Amino acid sequence: MQVNTEQRDGATIVRPDGDIDLATSSILRTSLQAAHDSDGDKIVIDLSSVQYMDSSGVATLVECLQMARRGGTTLLLCELHERVLSVFQIARLDSVFDIVPTLDEAMSR
């Protein structure tokens, strides 16, 4: 898995590419910590290139959400494939995270 990061309009956009599971969640965690340490007041996680996420990936995103809340940073998830979205819905985390359909919508918030 690769994670690309971009700064745009005061936001840090994090784009993981590949499955997020026990073997790769630490890569994502490192990138999200770096995004949190950047100067932006918003982190957008674009999951358009993630077809599969297990509980370790969800736990990594929960950790990021906790860091963001402590630091006063807005965290948004966008472009979730149906299979990934269902993981959040089953765990009832779709009401905890701010999940939007598109990157454009995430950037406008």
N, CA, C and O atoms as a GROMACS GRO file, in nm:
protein
  436
    1MET      N    1   0.083  -0.118   0.000
    1MET     CA    2   0.000   0.000   0.000
    1MET      C    3   0.088   0.124   0.000
    1MET      O    4   0.192   0.128   0.065
    2GLN      N    5   0.045   0.224  -0.073
    2GLN     CA    6   0.109   0.355  -0.073
    2GLN      C    7   0.010   0.457  -0.018
    2GLN      O    8  -0.112   0.439  -0.027
    3VAL      N    9   0.065   0.563   0.040
    3VAL     CA   10  -0.018   0.674   0.087
    3VAL      C   11   0.039   0.802   0.031
    3VAL      O   12   0.155   0.836   0.057
    4ASN      N   13  -0.041   0.873  -0.047
    4ASN     CA   14   0.000   1.002  -0.101
    4ASN      C   15  -0.066   1.112  -0.020
    4ASN      O   16  -0.181   1.100   0.022
    5THR      N   17   0.008   1.219   0.002
    5THR     CA   18  -0.042   1.331   0.080
    5THR      C   19  -0.023   1.458   0.000
    5THR      O   20   0.078   1.477  -0.067
    6GLU      N   21  -0.122   1.545   0.008
    6GLU     CA   22  -0.120   1.670  -0.066
    6GLU      C   23  -0.178   1.781   0.021
    6GLU      O   24  -0.272   1.758   0.096
    7GLN      N   25  -0.121   1.900   0.011
    7GLN     CA   26  -0.175   2.019   0.077
    7GLN      C   27  -0.256   2.098  -0.025
    7GLN      O   28  -0.208   2.128  -0.134
    8ARG      N   29  -0.380   2.132   0.012
    8ARG     CA   30  -0.461   2.212  -0.079
    8ARG      C   31  -0.559   2.297   0.002
    8ARG      O   32  -0.636   2.244   0.083
    9ASP      N   33  -0.556   2.427  -0.021
    9ASP     CA   34  -0.652   2.520   0.041
    9ASP      C   35  -0.663   2.502   0.193
    9ASP      O   36  -0.773   2.499   0.247
   10GLY      N   37  -0.551   2.490   0.260
   10GLY     CA   38  -0.551   2.478   0.406
   10GLY      C   39  -0.585   2.339   0.457
   10GLY      O   40  -0.597   2.319   0.578
   11ALA      N   41  -0.601   2.245   0.368
   11ALA     CA   42  -0.634   2.108   0.408
   11ALA      C   43  -0.522   2.013   0.368
   11ALA      O   44  -0.450   2.037   0.271
   12THR      N   45  -0.509   1.907   0.444
   12THR     CA   46  -0.419   1.799   0.408
   12THR      C   47  -0.504   1.685   0.355
   12THR      O   48  -0.591   1.634   0.426
   13ILE      N   49  -0.480   1.646   0.231
   13ILE     CA   50  -0.555   1.536   0.170
   13ILE      C   51  -0.466   1.413   0.175
   13ILE      O   52  -0.354   1.414   0.125
   14VAL      N   53  -0.518   1.308   0.236
   14VAL     CA   54  -0.445   1.183   0.250
   14VAL      C   55  -0.515   1.080   0.162
   14VAL      O   56  -0.635   1.057   0.175
   15ARG      N   57  -0.437   1.018   0.071
   15ARG     CA   58  -0.494   0.922  -0.025
   15ARG      C   59  -0.424   0.787  -0.014
   15ARG      O   60  -0.321   0.764  -0.079
   16PRO      N   61  -0.478   0.697   0.068
   16PRO     CA   62  -0.421   0.562   0.069
   16PRO      C   63  -0.459   0.489  -0.059
   16PRO      O   64  -0.569   0.507  -0.112
   17ASP      N   65  -0.368   0.407  -0.108
   17ASP     CA   66  -0.391   0.332  -0.232
   17ASP      C   67  -0.362   0.185  -0.204
   17ASP      O   68  -0.247   0.143  -0.196
   18GLY      N   69  -0.468   0.107  -0.191
   18GLY     CA   70  -0.455  -0.035  -0.163
   18GLY      C   71  -0.538  -0.074  -0.044
   18GLY      O   72  -0.600   0.010   0.021
   19ASP      N   73  -0.540  -0.203  -0.014
   19ASP     CA   74  -0.616  -0.254   0.099
   19ASP      C   75  -0.554  -0.207   0.229
   19ASP      O   76  -0.432  -0.197   0.243
   20ILE      N   77  -0.642  -0.179   0.326
   20ILE     CA   78  -0.595  -0.140   0.460
   20ILE      C   79  -0.631  -0.254   0.554
   20ILE      O   80  -0.747  -0.277   0.586
   21ASP      N   81  -0.527  -0.324   0.598
   21ASP     CA   82  -0.546  -0.438   0.687
   21ASP      C   83  -0.434  -0.438   0.790
   21ASP      O   84  -0.358  -0.341   0.800
   22LEU      N   85  -0.424  -0.545   0.865
   22LEU     CA   86  -0.325  -0.553   0.972
   22LEU      C   87  -0.183  -0.529   0.921
   22LEU      O   88  -0.101  -0.470   0.991
   23ALA      N   89  -0.154  -0.576   0.801
   23ALA     CA   90  -0.020  -0.563   0.745
   23ALA      C   91   0.012  -0.421   0.698
   23ALA      O   92   0.129  -0.384   0.692
   24THR      N   93  -0.090  -0.342   0.666
   24THR     CA   94  -0.065  -0.209   0.608
   24THR      C   95  -0.116  -0.093   0.692
   24THR      O   96  -0.085   0.023   0.662
   25SER      N   97  -0.191  -0.120   0.797
   25SER     CA   98  -0.249  -0.010   0.875
   25SER      C   99  -0.142   0.077   0.940
   25SER      O  100  -0.165   0.196   0.964
   26SER      N  101  -0.026   0.021   0.971
   26SER     CA  102   0.081   0.102   1.032
   26SER      C  103   0.134   0.206   0.933
   26SER      O  104   0.175   0.315   0.974
   27ILE      N  105   0.134   0.175   0.804
   27ILE     CA  106   0.176   0.271   0.702
   27ILE      C  107   0.079   0.389   0.701
   27ILE      O  108   0.120   0.505   0.697
   28LEU      N  109  -0.049   0.357   0.705
   28LEU     CA  110  -0.151   0.463   0.708
   28LEU      C  111  -0.139   0.544   0.836
   28LEU      O  112  -0.150   0.667   0.833
   29ARG      N  113  -0.118   0.478   0.949
   29ARG     CA  114  -0.107   0.547   1.078
   29ARG      C  115   0.006   0.650   1.074
   29ARG      O  116  -0.012   0.763   1.120
   30THR      N  117   0.120   0.612   1.020
   30THR     CA  118   0.234   0.704   1.010
   30THR      C  119   0.198   0.826   0.924
   30THR      O  120   0.232   0.938   0.960
   31SER      N  121   0.131   0.805   0.812
   31SER     CA  122   0.092   0.915   0.724
   31SER      C  123  -0.011   1.006   0.790
   31SER      O  124  -0.008   1.128   0.773
   32LEU      N  125  -0.104   0.946   0.865
   32LEU     CA  126  -0.206   1.027   0.932
   32LEU      C  127  -0.146   1.109   1.046
   32LEU      O  128  -0.189   1.222   1.071
   33GLN      N  129  -0.048   1.054   1.115
   33GLN     CA  130   0.020   1.131   1.221
   33GLN      C  131   0.094   1.250   1.160
   33GLN      O  132   0.092   1.360   1.215
   34ALA      N  133   0.158   1.228   1.045
   34ALA     CA  134   0.226   1.338   0.977
   34ALA      C  135   0.126   1.443   0.931
   34ALA      O  136   0.153   1.563   0.940
   35ALA      N  137   0.012   1.399   0.881
   35ALA     CA  138  -0.092   1.494   0.838
   35ALA      C  139  -0.143   1.574   0.956
   35ALA      O  140  -0.168   1.694   0.944
   36HIS      N  141  -0.159   1.510   1.069
   36HIS     CA  142  -0.204   1.580   1.188
   36HIS      C  143  -0.102   1.683   1.234
   36HIS      O  144  -0.138   1.789   1.286
   37ASP      N  145   0.026   1.653   1.216
   37ASP     CA  146   0.132   1.744   1.257
   37ASP      C  147   0.153   1.860   1.159
   37ASP      O  148   0.227   1.953   1.189
   38SER      N  149   0.088   1.854   1.043
   38SER     CA  150   0.103   1.962   0.944
   38SER      C  151   0.025   2.085   0.991
   38SER      O  152  -0.045   2.082   1.092
   39ASP      N  153   0.038   2.193   0.916
   39ASP     CA  154  -0.021   2.320   0.957
   39ASP      C  155  -0.169   2.336   0.927
   39ASP      O  156  -0.230   2.432   0.972
   40GLY      N  157  -0.229   2.246   0.852
   40GLY     CA  158  -0.369   2.261   0.812
   40GLY      C  159  -0.465   2.241   0.928
   40GLY      O  160  -0.431   2.179   1.029
   41ASP      N  161  -0.587   2.294   0.911
   41ASP     CA  162  -0.690   2.277   1.014
   41ASP      C  163  -0.794   2.174   0.971
   41ASP      O  164  -0.896   2.156   1.038
   42LYS      N  165  -0.766   2.106   0.858
   42LYS     CA  166  -0.858   2.003   0.809
   42LYS      C  167  -0.778   1.891   0.746
   42LYS      O  168  -0.683   1.914   0.671
   43ILE      N  169  -0.819   1.768   0.777
   43ILE     CA  170  -0.763   1.649   0.714
   43ILE      C  171  -0.875   1.579   0.640
   43ILE      O  172  -0.979   1.548   0.697
   44VAL      N  173  -0.853   1.555   0.512
   44VAL     CA  174  -0.949   1.484   0.430
   44VAL      C  175  -0.884   1.351   0.389
   44VAL      O  176  -0.775   1.350   0.330
   45ILE      N  177  -0.949   1.242   0.421
   45ILE     CA  178  -0.898   1.110   0.383
   45ILE      C  179  -0.982   1.060   0.265
   45ILE      O  180  -1.099   1.027   0.280
   46ASP      N  181  -0.918   1.057   0.150
   46ASP     CA  182  -0.982   1.014   0.025
   46ASP      C  183  -0.959   0.864   0.010
   46ASP      O  184  -0.847   0.819  -0.015
   47LEU      N  185  -1.067   0.787   0.027
   47LEU     CA  186  -1.057   0.641   0.026
   47LEU      C  187  -1.098   0.581  -0.108
   47LEU      O  188  -1.135   0.464  -0.114
   48SER      N  189  -1.092   0.659  -0.214
   48SER     CA  190  -1.136   0.611  -0.345
   48SER      C  191  -1.054   0.494  -0.398
   48SER      O  192  -1.104   0.417  -0.480
   49SER      N  193  -0.930   0.479  -0.352
   49SER     CA  194  -0.844   0.370  -0.400
   49SER      C  195  -0.833   0.256  -0.299
   49SER      O  196  -0.743   0.173  -0.307
   50VAL      N  197  -0.926   0.254  -0.204
   50VAL     CA  198  -0.928   0.148  -0.102
   50VAL      C  199  -1.051   0.060  -0.126
   50VAL      O  200  -1.164   0.105  -0.110
   51GLN      N  201  -1.026  -0.063  -0.165
   51GLN     CA  202  -1.136  -0.156  -0.191
   51GLN      C  203  -1.173  -0.240  -0.069
   51GLN      O  204  -1.283  -0.293  -0.060
   52TYR      N  205  -1.079  -0.251   0.026
   52TYR     CA  206  -1.101  -0.337   0.143
   52TYR      C  207  -1.036  -0.273   0.265
   52TYR      O  208  -0.926  -0.219   0.257
   53MET      N  209  -1.107  -0.279   0.378
   53MET     CA  210  -1.053  -0.231   0.504
   53MET      C  211  -1.102  -0.325   0.614
   53MET      O  212  -1.220  -0.355   0.623
   54ASP      N  213  -1.009  -0.370   0.698
   54ASP     CA  214  -1.048  -0.455   0.810
   54ASP      C  215  -1.052  -0.372   0.938
   54ASP      O  216  -1.036  -0.250   0.935
   55SER      N  217  -1.072  -0.439   1.051
   55SER     CA  218  -1.088  -0.368   1.178
   55SER      C  219  -0.962  -0.291   1.218
   55SER      O  220  -0.973  -0.189   1.287
   56SER      N  221  -0.844  -0.335   1.177
   56SER     CA  222  -0.724  -0.260   1.212
   56SER      C  223  -0.719  -0.128   1.137
   56SER      O  224  -0.670  -0.028   1.190
   57GLY      N  225  -0.770  -0.126   1.015
   57GLY     CA  226  -0.780   0.000   0.940
   57GLY      C  227  -0.880   0.095   1.004
   57GLY      O  228  -0.856   0.215   1.013
   58VAL      N  229  -0.993   0.040   1.046
   58VAL     CA  230  -1.093   0.123   1.115
   58VAL      C  231  -1.035   0.178   1.245
   58VAL      O  232  -1.055   0.295   1.277
   59ALA      N  233  -0.964   0.094   1.319
   59ALA     CA  234  -0.903   0.140   1.444
   59ALA      C  235  -0.803   0.253   1.419
   59ALA      O  236  -0.794   0.347   1.498
   60THR      N  237  -0.729   0.243   1.311
   60THR     CA  238  -0.634   0.349   1.274
   60THR      C  239  -0.707   0.480   1.248
   60THR      O  240  -0.662   0.586   1.290
   61LEU      N  241  -0.820   0.473   1.178
   61LEU     CA  242  -0.897   0.593   1.151
   61LEU      C  243  -0.962   0.649   1.278
   61LEU      O  244  -0.975   0.770   1.293
   62VAL      N  245  -1.002   0.562   1.370
   62VAL     CA  246  -1.057   0.608   1.498
   62VAL      C  247  -0.948   0.682   1.576
   62VAL      O  248  -0.975   0.787   1.636
   63GLU      N  249  -0.826   0.629   1.577
   63GLU     CA  250  -0.714   0.697   1.642
   63GLU      C  251  -0.693   0.836   1.582
   63GLU      O  252  -0.672   0.933   1.655
   64CYS      N  253  -0.699   0.844   1.450
   64CYS     CA  254  -0.682   0.973   1.382
   64CYS      C  255  -0.793   1.070   1.421
   64CYS      O  256  -0.769   1.188   1.443
   65LEU      N  257  -0.916   1.019   1.428
   65LEU     CA  258  -1.028   1.103   1.468
   65LEU      C  259  -1.008   1.157   1.609
   65LEU      O  260  -1.035   1.274   1.636
   66GLN      N  261  -0.960   1.074   1.699
   66GLN     CA  262  -0.934   1.118   1.836
   66GLN      C  263  -0.826   1.226   1.839
   66GLN      O  264  -0.840   1.325   1.910
   67MET      N  265  -0.718   1.206   1.762
   67MET     CA  266  -0.612   1.308   1.754
   67MET      C  267  -0.667   1.438   1.699
   67MET      O  268  -0.637   1.546   1.750
   68ALA      N  269  -0.748   1.428   1.595
   68ALA     CA  270  -0.806   1.548   1.533
   68ALA      C  271  -0.894   1.624   1.631
   68ALA      O  272  -0.885   1.746   1.642
   69ARG      N  273  -0.977   1.552   1.702
   69ARG     CA  274  -1.066   1.618   1.799
   69ARG      C  275  -0.988   1.686   1.909
   69ARG      O  276  -1.021   1.797   1.950
   70ARG      N  277  -0.883   1.619   1.959
   70ARG     CA  278  -0.799   1.680   2.064
   70ARG      C  279  -0.730   1.806   2.013
   70ARG      O  280  -0.711   1.902   2.087
   71GLY      N  281  -0.692   1.804   1.885
   71GLY     CA  282  -0.619   1.917   1.828
   71GLY      C  283  -0.707   2.022   1.762
   71GLY      O  284  -0.656   2.120   1.709
   72GLY      N  285  -0.839   2.002   1.764
   72GLY     CA  286  -0.930   2.098   1.702
   72GLY      C  287  -0.926   2.095   1.549
   72GLY      O  288  -0.958   2.195   1.484
   73THR      N  289  -0.887   1.982   1.493
   73THR     CA  290  -0.877   1.966   1.348
   73THR      C  291  -1.002   1.897   1.296
   73THR      O  292  -1.053   1.803   1.358
   74THR      N  293  -1.052   1.942   1.183
   74THR     CA  294  -1.165   1.877   1.118
   74THR      C  295  -1.114   1.756   1.041
   74THR      O  296  -1.014   1.764   0.971
   75LEU      N  297  -1.183   1.643   1.055
   75LEU     CA  298  -1.148   1.521   0.983
   75LEU      C  299  -1.268   1.475   0.902
   75LEU      O  300  -1.378   1.458   0.956
   76LEU      N  301  -1.247   1.456   0.773
   76LEU     CA  302  -1.354   1.408   0.685
   76LEU      C  303  -1.305   1.287   0.607
   76LEU      O  304  -1.189   1.280   0.567
   77LEU      N  305  -1.394   1.192   0.586
   77LEU     CA  306  -1.369   1.077   0.500
   77LEU      C  307  -1.453   1.096   0.374
   77LEU      O  308  -1.567   1.140   0.381
   78CYS      N  309  -1.395   1.062   0.259
   78CYS     CA  310  -1.472   1.076   0.135
   78CYS      C  311  -1.440   0.964   0.037
   78CYS      O  312  -1.342   0.891   0.052
   79GLU      N  313  -1.526   0.951  -0.062
   79GLU     CA  314  -1.508   0.857  -0.174
   79GLU      C  315  -1.499   0.712  -0.128
   79GLU      O  316  -1.421   0.634  -0.183
   80LEU      N  317  -1.580   0.673  -0.027
   80LEU     CA  318  -1.578   0.536   0.023
   80LEU      C  319  -1.651   0.443  -0.073
   80LEU      O  320  -1.764   0.470  -0.114
   81HIS      N  321  -1.586   0.333  -0.108
   81HIS     CA  322  -1.654   0.229  -0.185
   81HIS      C  323  -1.759   0.164  -0.096
   81HIS      O  324  -1.747   0.167   0.027
   82GLU      N  325  -1.860   0.108  -0.156
   82GLU     CA  326  -1.972   0.050  -0.081
   82GLU      C  327  -1.926  -0.053   0.022
   82GLU      O  328  -1.977  -0.057   0.134
   83ARG      N  329  -1.830  -0.134  -0.016
   83ARG     CA  330  -1.779  -0.238   0.075
   83ARG      C  331  -1.712  -0.176   0.198
   83ARG      O  332  -1.729  -0.226   0.310
   84VAL      N  333  -1.637  -0.070   0.179
   84VAL     CA  334  -1.570  -0.002   0.290
   84VAL      C  335  -1.673   0.073   0.375
   84VAL      O  336  -1.667   0.070   0.497
   85LEU      N  337  -1.766   0.139   0.310
   85LEU     CA  338  -1.871   0.210   0.383
   85LEU      C  339  -1.950   0.114   0.471
   85LEU      O  340  -1.988   0.149   0.582
   86SER      N  341  -1.976  -0.006   0.422
   86SER     CA  342  -2.054  -0.103   0.500
   86SER      C  343  -1.982  -0.140   0.630
   86SER      O  344  -2.047  -0.169   0.730
   87VAL      N  345  -1.850  -0.140   0.630
   87VAL     CA  346  -1.774  -0.168   0.753
   87VAL      C  347  -1.805  -0.060   0.857
   87VAL      O  348  -1.825  -0.092   0.974
   88PHE      N  349  -1.811   0.064   0.814
   88PHE     CA  350  -1.842   0.174   0.905
   88PHE      C  351  -1.988   0.166   0.951
   88PHE      O  352  -2.018   0.194   1.067
   89GLN      N  353  -2.076   0.129   0.862
   89GLN     CA  354  -2.218   0.119   0.897
   89GLN      C  355  -2.243   0.006   0.995
   89GLN      O  356  -2.319   0.023   1.091
   90ILE      N  357  -2.181  -0.109   0.973
   90ILE     CA  358  -2.198  -0.223   1.063
   90ILE      C  359  -2.150  -0.189   1.204
   90ILE      O  360  -2.212  -0.227   1.303
   91ALA      N  361  -2.038  -0.118   1.212
   91ALA     CA  362  -1.983  -0.078   1.342
   91ALA      C  363  -2.050   0.047   1.397
   91ALA      O  364  -2.018   0.093   1.506
   92ARG      N  365  -2.144   0.101   1.321
   92ARG     CA  366  -2.218   0.224   1.357
   92ARG      C  367  -2.125   0.344   1.372
   92ARG      O  368  -2.152   0.437   1.448
   93LEU      N  369  -2.016   0.340   1.298
   93LEU     CA  370  -1.922   0.452   1.300
   93LEU      C  371  -1.954   0.554   1.192
   93LEU      O  372  -1.891   0.660   1.186
   94ASP      N  373  -2.052   0.525   1.107
   94ASP     CA  374  -2.092   0.622   1.006
   94ASP      C  375  -2.157   0.744   1.070
   94ASP      O  376  -2.168   0.849   1.006
   95SER      N  377  -2.201   0.731   1.196
   95SER     CA  378  -2.256   0.847   1.266
   95SER      C  379  -2.150   0.918   1.350
   95SER      O  380  -2.174   1.027   1.402
   96VAL      N  381  -2.034   0.856   1.364
   96VAL     CA  382  -1.923   0.915   1.442
   96VAL      C  383  -1.832   0.996   1.350
   96VAL      O  384  -1.790   1.107   1.385
   97PHE      N  385  -1.802   0.941   1.234
   97PHE     CA  386  -1.718   1.009   1.135
   97PHE      C  387  -1.802   1.099   1.047
   97PHE      O  388  -1.920   1.075   1.025
   98ASP      N  389  -1.739   1.204   0.997
   98ASP     CA  390  -1.801   1.290   0.898
   98ASP      C  391  -1.766   1.232   0.762
   98ASP      O  392  -1.656   1.252   0.711
   99ILE      N  393  -1.861   1.160   0.702
   99ILE     CA  394  -1.839   1.091   0.575
   99ILE      C  395  -1.918   1.162   0.466
   99ILE      O  396  -2.039   1.179   0.477
  100VAL      N  397  -1.848   1.203   0.362
  100VAL     CA  398  -1.913   1.273   0.250
  100VAL      C  399  -1.883   1.197   0.120
  100VAL      O  400  -1.782   1.126   0.111
  101PRO      N  401  -1.969   1.211   0.020
  101PRO     CA  402  -1.953   1.133  -0.102
  101PRO      C  403  -1.831   1.168  -0.185
  101PRO      O  404  -1.767   1.078  -0.241
  102THR      N  405  -1.797   1.297  -0.196
  102THR     CA  406  -1.693   1.337  -0.290
  102THR      C  407  -1.584   1.420  -0.223
  102THR      O  408  -1.604   1.479  -0.116
  103LEU      N  409  -1.469   1.424  -0.288
  103LEU     CA  410  -1.360   1.508  -0.241
  103LEU      C  411  -1.398   1.656  -0.250
  103LEU      O  412  -1.364   1.734  -0.160
  104ASP      N  413  -1.467   1.694  -0.356
  104ASP     CA  414  -1.510   1.834  -0.369
  104ASP      C  415  -1.597   1.877  -0.252
  104ASP      O  416  -1.582   1.987  -0.200
  105GLU      N  417  -1.688   1.790  -0.212
  105GLU     CA  418  -1.775   1.821  -0.099
  105GLU      C  419  -1.694   1.831   0.031
  105GLU      O  420  -1.720   1.918   0.115
  106ALA      N  421  -1.598   1.742   0.047
  106ALA     CA  422  -1.514   1.746   0.166
  106ALA      C  423  -1.433   1.877   0.171
  106ALA      O  424  -1.417   1.937   0.278
  107MET      N  425  -1.384   1.919   0.057
  107MET     CA  426  -1.304   2.041   0.053
  107MET      C  427  -1.389   2.166   0.079
  107MET      O  428  -1.338   2.266   0.128
  108SER      N  429  -1.515   2.160   0.046
  108SER     CA  430  -1.601   2.278   0.063
  108SER      C  431  -1.652   2.292   0.207
  108SER      O  432  -1.713   2.394   0.241
  109ARG      N  433  -1.629   2.195   0.290
  109ARG     CA  434  -1.674   2.204   0.429
  109ARG      C  435  -1.574   2.272   0.518
  109ARG      O  436  -1.598   2.287   0.638
   0.00000   0.00000   0.00000
